[in-house]
Amino acid sequence: MIVYILCFILFLVGLFGVLTSRNIIKIIIGLTFLEISINLFLVLIGYVEGGQIPILVKGSENLHFVDPLPQALVLTSIVIGLSTNAMLLAVAIRIYKKFKTFDIRKIRSLKG
């Protein structure tokens, strides 16, 4: 149960970083924390204490198996998250080259 609470705290840290920061890089880091906490939560959902790998062999009908679907979803999510972070950082670099700042308030005032 404590792991779920820590996962929720990590989610709140990422949400706080996204909502309160004015720096584009800090917002991207906050989004990464959000993504990591959701991936961790999905892996925790599929975990079974004392679970076996989900390969059926003779004599393994009554064993508890770990659910492989959340793990597969997390692997897909990691790839998508990595490409999204790369795109966001590329956009942030282009914004910095044009406006010479990462501050959202200054970028909004420049409008050009």
Backbone torsions as a table, in degrees:
resi	resn	phi	psi	omega
1	MET	NA	-35.0	-178.7
2	ILE	-65.0	-29.9	-179.6
3	VAL	-68.9	-35.9	177.1
4	TYR	-66.5	-38.3	178.2
5	ILE	-65.7	-42.0	177.5
6	LEU	-65.0	-36.1	176.4
7	CYS	-64.2	-41.2	178.0
8	PHE	-66.8	-38.1	177.5
9	ILE	-64.4	-40.9	176.9
10	LEU	-62.5	-38.7	176.4
11	PHE	-62.8	-43.2	179.9
12	LEU	-66.4	-35.2	176.4
13	VAL	-62.9	-44.5	177.7
14	GLY	-64.4	-41.2	178.9
15	LEU	-65.3	-40.4	177.3
16	PHE	-62.4	-41.6	178.8
17	GLY	-64.3	-37.0	-180.0
18	VAL	-72.3	-41.8	-173.4
19	LEU	-78.8	-29.5	-173.4
20	THR	-103.9	-14.9	-175.4
21	SER	-84.7	147.9	175.2
22	ARG	-109.1	-3.4	180.0
23	ASN	-94.2	132.2	-176.4
24	ILE	-63.5	-40.8	-179.2
25	ILE	-64.5	-40.7	178.5
26	LYS	-66.7	-33.8	175.9
27	ILE	-65.6	-40.8	178.1
28	ILE	-64.6	-40.4	177.4
29	ILE	-64.2	-39.5	176.5
30	GLY	-62.4	-40.6	176.5
31	LEU	-64.3	-35.2	176.8
32	THR	-65.3	-40.3	175.7
33	PHE	-62.6	-39.8	176.6
34	LEU	-60.0	-45.7	-179.2
35	GLU	-63.7	-43.4	-179.5
36	ILE	-63.3	-41.0	-178.6
37	SER	-67.4	-37.9	178.1
38	ILE	-67.9	-40.7	176.7
39	ASN	-62.6	-42.4	178.4
40	LEU	-62.8	-41.1	178.6
41	PHE	-62.9	-41.1	179.4
42	LEU	-65.3	-39.1	177.9
43	VAL	-67.1	-38.2	179.3
44	LEU	-66.2	-31.9	177.9
45	ILE	-64.8	-39.0	-177.2
46	GLY	-81.3	-8.3	-177.1
47	TYR	-79.8	138.9	176.7
48	VAL	-126.2	126.8	179.4
49	GLU	-62.3	121.9	-179.5
50	GLY	76.0	15.8	-177.7
51	GLY	-75.8	153.2	179.2
52	GLN	-103.1	166.3	175.5
53	ILE	-67.7	145.4	-174.1
54	PRO	-82.1	60.2	175.4
55	ILE	-117.9	120.6	-176.6
56	LEU	-84.4	125.4	172.8
57	VAL	-131.3	170.0	-179.6
58	LYS	-64.1	133.4	178.8
59	GLY	88.5	8.1	-178.5
60	SER	-114.8	30.5	-176.5
61	GLU	-73.7	-30.3	-173.6
62	ASN	-104.4	14.2	179.5
63	LEU	-84.9	156.2	174.2
64	HIS	-88.6	131.2	-178.0
65	PHE	-109.3	149.5	173.0
66	VAL	-80.3	137.7	-178.9
67	ASP	-78.7	117.9	-177.4
68	PRO	-82.4	-13.4	-176.8
69	LEU	-63.4	-46.5	177.5
70	PRO	-61.8	-32.9	178.5
71	GLN	-67.0	-39.7	177.6
72	ALA	-66.9	-40.1	177.8
73	LEU	-64.2	-37.9	179.5
74	VAL	-68.3	-39.3	176.6
75	LEU	-60.5	-42.2	176.6
76	THR	-64.7	-41.5	179.9
77	SER	-64.6	-35.6	178.2
78	ILE	-64.5	-42.9	179.0
79	VAL	-64.8	-44.8	178.9
80	ILE	-64.8	-42.0	179.0
81	GLY	-63.7	-38.7	177.9
82	LEU	-63.9	-43.7	179.3
83	SER	-68.3	-36.0	177.3
84	THR	-65.8	-42.6	177.6
85	ASN	-63.9	-39.2	178.0
86	ALA	-63.6	-41.6	178.8
87	MET	-66.2	-42.8	179.0
88	LEU	-62.9	-40.3	178.1
89	LEU	-68.2	-35.5	176.4
90	ALA	-64.8	-41.4	177.0
91	VAL	-65.4	-38.9	179.0
92	ALA	-64.5	-38.4	177.7
93	ILE	-66.1	-41.1	177.7
94	ARG	-64.2	-39.8	177.2
95	ILE	-63.8	-40.4	179.9
96	TYR	-66.6	-38.8	178.6
97	LYS	-64.8	-33.7	-177.9
98	LYS	-82.8	-44.9	-172.5
99	PHE	-104.6	-9.4	-179.5
100	LYS	60.6	30.1	177.1
101	THR	-158.2	154.7	173.4
102	PHE	-103.7	-1.0	-176.2
103	ASP	-79.5	125.5	-176.9
104	ILE	-66.2	-38.0	-178.7
105	ARG	-62.8	-40.5	179.5
106	LYS	-71.0	-35.3	-179.8
107	ILE	-66.8	-40.8	179.5
108	ARG	-65.3	-33.4	-179.0
109	SER	-76.8	-23.7	-178.4
110	LEU	-77.5	-41.1	175.3
111	LYS	46.7	54.1	179.8
112	GLY	-150.9	NA	NA
